[in-house]
Amino acid sequence: MSDTSSSPKRSNTGNGVDQLLPFSFFGLIRQERFFLMLIGALFIVAGSTFQIPHIAMWIGFLFAGYSAIANDSIQTIGTFLASNAKRPWWLLWLFIGGIFLVTVTYSWITYNGDVSYQRLASKGFSEAPTEFTFLQIAAPLFLLIITRLKMPVSTTFLILSCFSSNLAGITGVLQKSMLGYGLAFFAAIIVWFLVARISTWLFKGEPHPAWIPVQWVTSGTLWSVWIMQDAANIAVYLPRSLSIYEFAGFAGFIFAGLGVLFYLRGDRIQEIVTEKSFVTDVRSATIIDAVYAVILYYLKIRSNIPMSTTWVFIGLLGGREVAMSLFNRDDHGRSILGAFKIIGKDARNALIGLAISITLALLINPGILEEIKAMFMLI
């Protein structure tokens, strides 16, 4: 008979809360107590500054800047980080940071002070805010919390929705993002079907050294195109035309934030990337980045409406997982059921972010709710 008397047991004498909530909940609180205290302090900062527009816009920008770096940028440089894990963090930072500076400087010069490649010139976002609500300043903090939980939430929806002046702005972003998800999902299946035909020699053994410069060029191109799409998520707090001093503050903070991200090797959200099959292989990472870059560039030239690059990203990785499970399961992939479990988890997290975003938009701008009510009354 086995001796169970020495096995550790949870006490039944705890209070009611201990019995109702998961045991891990309290462990999470203890583990994240510093982060929670920091977030609490930042909420206080947001609450004390949102009524002072010239200060609030920079506080919101700082919050949004780091939130976007910690969450969205992993979509583009996550595979680059994963496949270059053995290289010095500062070398990767200077490469990616340098491309960022060149990309936003080009937009600032070409578009008369606009760093968003005219994404903020689209309907619903063309006017810079002259006053702020508490939720507009605090929105990036919700993104930080969700990012801490390793959920790939759309920064575009969570932040830009808070600034849309009408329902058309939100629906335009949603439609373009859904198009991006579907396009990325099916493009990934097609590309990895073709890759599966040649995988016996393409992924055999150690990668040829020539793959390394190819990946760096591909990753740099993707990163630049991503900035053209997502810089709007950060710049939405600021004037639509930045002075040279405002531009220096914008570019300098993001450049420094990228340094922190590379030092931390992507932090927790990086696990969204590394859990996928073989993204640490430079060959697979290069193909992912190349397909992603082509899709983002196509959507960029299609219209200047902002979109969720997060949805494109999870569509791309989801389609890739399905293709690998169907066509190359024995060597690299997981079962089709396992692939759809990952797709379902990522889609669930994206929908949670969408729900939070729409809720914030309705709370901030009651006029959008009235538009929705009027629309249903006409049906």
C-alpha positions as CSV (number, residue, x, y, z in Angstrom):
1,M,0.0,0.0,0.0
2,S,1.4,3.4,-0.9
3,D,2.0,5.9,1.8
4,T,-0.1,9.0,1.1
5,S,0.3,10.6,4.5
6,S,3.5,12.3,3.6
7,S,2.1,13.9,0.4
8,P,1.7,17.6,0.5
9,K,-1.9,18.7,0.8
10,R,-3.7,22.0,0.6
11,S,-5.3,23.1,3.7
12,N,-9.1,23.1,3.9
13,T,-9.1,25.6,6.6
14,G,-8.4,28.6,4.3
15,N,-10.9,31.4,3.7
16,G,-13.6,31.2,1.1
17,V,-11.6,33.1,-1.5
18,D,-8.9,30.5,-1.3
19,Q,-11.4,27.8,-2.1
20,L,-13.2,29.6,-4.9
21,L,-10.2,30.9,-6.9
22,P,-7.5,28.8,-8.5
23,F,-4.5,28.2,-6.4
24,S,-2.3,29.5,-9.2
25,F,-4.1,32.8,-9.1
26,F,-2.4,33.8,-5.8
27,G,1.0,32.5,-7.1
28,L,0.5,34.7,-10.2
29,I,-0.2,37.7,-7.9
30,R,2.9,37.1,-5.9
31,Q,5.1,36.5,-8.9
32,E,3.9,39.6,-10.7
33,R,3.6,41.9,-7.7
34,F,6.3,44.3,-9.0
35,F,4.7,44.5,-12.4
36,L,1.3,45.1,-10.8
37,M,2.6,47.8,-8.6
38,L,4.2,49.5,-11.6
39,I,1.0,49.3,-13.7
40,G,-0.9,50.7,-10.7
41,A,1.5,53.7,-10.6
42,L,1.2,54.2,-14.3
43,F,-2.6,54.3,-14.0
44,I,-2.2,57.0,-11.4
45,V,0.0,58.9,-13.8
46,A,-2.6,58.6,-16.5
47,G,-5.4,59.8,-14.2
48,S,-3.4,62.8,-13.0
49,T,-2.3,64.0,-16.5
50,F,-5.2,63.2,-19.0
51,Q,-6.8,66.6,-18.4
52,I,-3.6,68.5,-19.4
53,P,-3.4,67.9,-23.2
54,H,0.2,69.0,-23.9
55,I,1.4,66.6,-21.2
56,A,-1.1,63.9,-21.8
57,M,-0.2,63.4,-25.4
58,W,3.4,62.6,-24.5
59,I,2.4,60.4,-21.6
60,G,0.0,58.5,-23.9
61,F,2.8,58.3,-26.6
62,L,5.3,56.9,-24.0
63,F,2.8,54.2,-22.9
64,A,1.8,53.3,-26.4
65,G,5.3,53.3,-27.6
66,Y,6.6,50.7,-25.2
67,S,3.3,48.7,-25.4
68,A,3.6,48.5,-29.2
69,I,7.3,47.6,-29.0
70,A,6.6,44.8,-26.4
71,N,3.6,43.4,-28.2
72,D,3.4,44.1,-31.9
73,S,7.0,44.3,-32.9
74,I,7.6,40.7,-32.0
75,Q,5.4,39.8,-35.0
76,T,8.2,41.1,-37.3
77,I,11.4,40.6,-35.4
78,G,10.3,37.6,-33.3
79,T,11.5,35.1,-35.8
80,F,14.6,37.2,-36.3
81,L,15.3,37.0,-32.5
82,A,14.5,33.3,-32.3
83,S,16.9,32.3,-35.1
84,N,19.7,34.7,-34.0
85,A,19.5,33.8,-30.3
86,K,23.3,33.3,-30.1
87,R,24.2,36.7,-31.5
88,P,24.9,39.7,-29.2
89,W,21.7,41.6,-28.4
90,W,23.3,44.9,-29.1
91,L,24.2,43.9,-32.7
92,L,20.6,42.9,-33.4
93,W,19.4,46.2,-31.8
94,L,21.6,48.4,-33.9
95,F,20.5,46.7,-37.1
96,I,16.8,46.8,-36.4
97,G,17.0,50.2,-34.6
98,G,18.9,51.7,-37.6
99,I,16.2,50.5,-40.0
100,F,13.5,52.1,-37.8
101,L,15.3,55.4,-37.8
102,V,15.7,55.4,-41.6
103,T,12.1,54.4,-42.2
104,V,10.4,57.0,-40.0
105,T,12.8,59.7,-41.1
106,Y,11.9,59.1,-44.7
107,S,8.2,59.4,-43.8
108,W,8.8,62.5,-41.7
109,I,10.6,64.2,-44.6
110,T,8.4,63.0,-47.5
111,Y,5.0,63.6,-45.8
112,N,5.6,66.9,-44.2
113,G,6.2,65.8,-40.6
114,D,3.9,62.8,-40.7
115,V,5.6,59.6,-39.4
116,S,2.7,57.3,-40.1
117,Y,3.0,57.1,-43.9
118,Q,-0.4,58.9,-44.1
119,R,-2.2,56.1,-42.2
120,L,-3.5,58.7,-39.9
121,A,-4.8,60.7,-42.8
122,S,-7.5,58.2,-43.4
123,K,-11.2,58.7,-42.4
124,G,-11.8,58.9,-38.7
125,F,-8.1,59.6,-37.7
126,S,-7.1,62.7,-39.7
127,E,-7.6,65.2,-36.8
128,A,-5.0,65.1,-34.0
129,P,-6.7,65.0,-30.5
130,T,-6.9,68.4,-28.7
131,E,-8.1,66.8,-25.5
132,F,-8.0,63.3,-24.0
133,T,-10.0,61.0,-21.8
134,F,-8.6,58.9,-19.0
135,L,-9.2,55.7,-21.0
136,Q,-7.4,57.0,-24.1
137,I,-4.3,57.6,-22.1
138,A,-4.7,54.3,-20.1
139,A,-5.5,52.1,-23.1
140,P,-1.8,51.1,-23.7
141,L,-1.6,49.9,-20.1
142,F,-4.4,47.4,-20.8
143,L,-2.2,46.3,-23.7
144,L,0.8,45.9,-21.3
145,I,-1.3,43.7,-19.0
146,I,-2.6,41.5,-21.9
147,T,1.0,41.2,-23.3
148,R,2.2,40.1,-19.9
149,L,-0.2,37.2,-20.2
150,K,1.4,36.2,-23.6
151,M,-1.7,37.1,-25.6
152,P,-1.0,38.5,-29.1
153,V,-3.6,41.3,-29.0
154,S,-4.0,43.9,-31.8
155,T,-2.5,47.2,-30.8
156,T,-4.3,48.8,-33.8
157,F,-7.7,47.9,-32.4
158,L,-6.9,48.5,-28.8
159,I,-5.4,52.0,-29.3
160,L,-6.6,53.4,-32.6
161,S,-10.3,52.4,-31.9
162,C,-10.1,54.8,-28.9
163,F,-9.4,57.7,-31.2
164,S,-11.8,57.0,-34.1
165,S,-14.2,59.8,-34.5
166,N,-16.9,57.7,-36.2
167,L,-17.9,54.1,-36.8
168,A,-16.6,54.1,-40.3
169,G,-13.0,54.4,-39.0
170,I,-13.4,51.2,-36.9
171,T,-15.2,49.2,-39.5
172,G,-12.7,50.1,-42.1
173,V,-9.8,48.9,-39.9
174,L,-11.7,45.7,-39.1
175,Q,-12.5,44.9,-42.7
176,K,-9.0,45.4,-43.9
177,S,-7.6,43.3,-40.9
178,M,-10.0,40.4,-41.7
179,L,-8.9,40.5,-45.3
180,G,-5.3,40.5,-44.1
181,Y,-5.9,37.4,-41.9
182,G,-7.6,35.4,-44.6
183,L,-5.0,36.4,-47.2
184,A,-2.1,35.4,-44.9
185,F,-3.7,32.2,-43.8
186,F,-4.2,30.8,-47.3
187,A,-1.0,32.3,-48.7
188,A,0.9,30.4,-45.9
189,I,-0.8,27.1,-46.8
190,I,0.1,27.5,-50.5
191,V,3.7,28.6,-49.8
192,W,4.3,25.7,-47.3
193,F,2.7,23.2,-49.6
194,L,5.3,24.2,-52.2
195,V,8.0,24.2,-49.5
196,A,7.0,20.6,-48.5
197,R,7.7,19.4,-52.0
198,I,11.4,20.5,-51.7
199,S,11.8,20.1,-47.9
200,T,13.9,16.9,-48.2
201,W,16.8,19.0,-49.4
202,L,15.9,22.6,-48.3
203,F,15.7,21.8,-44.6
204,K,18.2,18.9,-44.5
205,G,21.2,19.3,-42.2
206,E,22.6,22.6,-41.1
207,P,21.7,25.7,-43.1
208,H,24.2,27.0,-45.6
209,P,25.9,30.2,-44.4
210,A,24.3,32.1,-47.3
211,W,21.0,31.9,-45.5
212,I,22.1,34.3,-42.8
213,P,22.5,37.4,-45.0
214,V,19.4,36.5,-46.9
215,Q,17.5,36.4,-43.6
216,W,18.9,39.7,-42.4
217,V,17.8,41.4,-45.6
218,T,14.4,39.8,-45.5
219,S,13.9,40.6,-41.8
220,G,15.0,44.2,-42.4
221,T,12.6,44.6,-45.3
222,L,9.7,43.2,-43.2
223,W,10.5,45.4,-40.3
224,S,10.5,48.5,-42.5
225,V,7.2,47.6,-44.1
226,W,5.7,46.9,-40.7
227,I,6.7,50.3,-39.4
228,M,4.9,51.9,-42.4
229,Q,1.7,50.1,-41.2
230,D,2.0,50.4,-37.4
231,A,3.7,53.6,-36.6
232,A,0.2,55.1,-36.6
233,N,-0.6,53.2,-33.4
234,I,2.1,55.2,-31.6
235,A,1.9,58.5,-33.3
236,V,-1.9,58.8,-32.9
237,Y,-1.4,60.7,-29.6
238,L,0.9,63.3,-31.3
239,P,0.3,66.2,-33.8
240,R,-0.1,64.9,-37.3
241,S,2.9,67.0,-38.4
242,L,5.8,66.7,-35.9
243,S,8.4,69.5,-35.5
244,I,12.1,68.5,-35.5
245,Y,12.1,68.4,-31.7
246,E,8.9,66.3,-31.5
247,F,10.3,63.9,-34.1
248,A,13.6,63.6,-32.2
249,G,11.6,62.6,-29.1
250,F,9.4,60.2,-31.0
251,A,12.3,58.4,-32.8
252,G,14.7,58.5,-29.8
253,F,12.2,56.9,-27.4
254,I,11.3,54.1,-29.8
255,F,15.0,53.4,-30.6
256,A,15.8,53.1,-26.9
257,G,12.7,50.9,-26.3
258,L,13.9,48.5,-29.0
259,G,17.2,48.3,-27.1
260,V,15.3,47.2,-24.0
261,L,13.4,44.6,-26.0
262,F,16.5,43.1,-27.5
263,Y,18.2,43.0,-24.2
264,L,15.2,41.1,-22.8
265,R,15.3,38.8,-25.9
266,G,11.6,39.6,-26.6
267,D,10.3,39.1,-23.1
268,R,7.3,36.8,-22.6
269,I,5.4,37.5,-25.8
270,Q,8.3,35.9,-27.7
271,E,7.0,32.5,-26.6
272,I,4.1,33.0,-29.0
273,V,6.7,32.7,-31.8
274,T,9.0,30.1,-30.4
275,E,6.1,27.6,-29.7
276,K,5.5,27.4,-33.4
277,S,7.3,24.6,-35.3
278,F,10.9,25.3,-36.4
279,V,10.9,29.1,-36.3
280,T,14.4,28.9,-34.8
281,D,15.7,27.5,-38.1
282,V,17.0,30.4,-40.2
283,R,15.6,28.9,-43.4
284,S,12.0,28.7,-42.0
285,A,12.3,32.1,-40.3
286,T,13.4,33.6,-43.7
287,I,10.4,32.2,-45.5
288,I,8.0,33.4,-42.8
289,D,9.4,36.9,-43.0
290,A,9.4,37.0,-46.8
291,V,5.7,36.0,-47.1
292,Y,4.7,38.4,-44.3
293,A,6.6,41.3,-45.9
294,V,4.9,40.7,-49.3
295,I,1.4,40.6,-47.8
296,L,2.0,43.7,-45.7
297,Y,3.4,45.6,-48.6
298,Y,0.4,44.6,-50.8
299,L,-2.0,45.8,-48.1
300,K,-0.1,49.0,-47.7
301,I,-0.4,50.0,-51.3
302,R,-4.0,48.8,-51.5
303,S,-5.2,51.6,-49.2
304,N,-4.0,54.0,-46.5
305,I,-6.5,52.7,-43.9
306,P,-4.7,51.4,-40.8
307,M,-5.0,47.6,-40.1
308,S,-4.1,45.1,-37.5
309,T,-0.8,43.5,-38.4
310,T,-1.3,41.1,-35.5
311,W,-4.2,39.5,-37.4
312,V,-2.0,39.1,-40.5
313,F,0.7,37.6,-38.3
314,I,-1.4,35.0,-36.6
315,G,-3.1,34.1,-39.9
316,L,0.3,33.5,-41.4
317,L,1.6,31.3,-38.6
318,G,-1.8,29.5,-38.4
319,G,-1.8,28.7,-42.1
320,R,1.8,27.5,-41.9
321,E,1.0,25.2,-39.0
322,V,-1.9,23.7,-40.9
323,A,0.2,23.2,-44.1
324,M,3.0,21.6,-42.1
325,S,0.6,19.2,-40.4
326,L,-1.0,18.2,-43.7
327,F,2.0,18.0,-46.0
328,N,5.1,17.5,-43.9
329,R,3.9,16.0,-40.6
330,D,6.5,13.3,-40.3
331,D,9.5,15.6,-40.4
332,H,8.4,18.9,-38.9
333,G,4.8,19.4,-38.2
334,R,2.3,18.4,-35.5
335,S,-1.1,16.8,-35.9
336,I,-3.9,18.7,-37.6
337,L,-5.7,18.7,-34.3
338,G,-2.6,20.2,-32.6
339,A,-2.4,22.9,-35.3
340,F,-6.0,23.9,-34.9
341,K,-5.6,24.1,-31.2
342,I,-2.8,26.7,-31.7
343,I,-4.9,28.6,-34.3
344,G,-7.9,28.5,-31.9
345,K,-5.9,29.9,-29.0
346,D,-4.4,32.7,-31.1
347,A,-7.8,33.6,-32.6
348,R,-9.4,33.6,-29.2
349,N,-6.8,36.0,-27.8
350,A,-7.2,38.3,-30.9
351,L,-11.0,38.3,-30.4
352,I,-10.6,39.1,-26.7
353,G,-8.5,42.1,-27.7
354,L,-11.1,43.1,-30.3
355,A,-13.9,43.0,-27.7
356,I,-11.9,45.1,-25.2
357,S,-11.0,47.5,-28.0
358,I,-14.6,48.0,-29.1
359,T,-15.7,48.4,-25.4
360,L,-13.1,51.1,-24.8
361,A,-14.1,52.9,-28.1
362,L,-17.8,52.9,-27.0
363,L,-17.0,54.2,-23.5
364,I,-14.8,56.9,-24.9
365,N,-17.0,58.0,-27.8
366,P,-20.7,57.6,-27.2
367,G,-21.4,58.9,-30.7
368,I,-20.2,55.6,-32.1
369,L,-22.7,53.7,-30.0
370,E,-25.5,56.0,-31.3
371,E,-24.3,55.2,-34.9
372,I,-24.6,51.5,-34.1
373,K,-28.1,51.9,-32.7
374,A,-29.2,53.9,-35.7
375,M,-27.8,51.3,-38.0
376,F,-29.8,48.5,-36.3
377,M,-32.9,50.6,-36.4
378,L,-32.7,50.8,-40.2
379,I,-32.4,47.0,-40.5
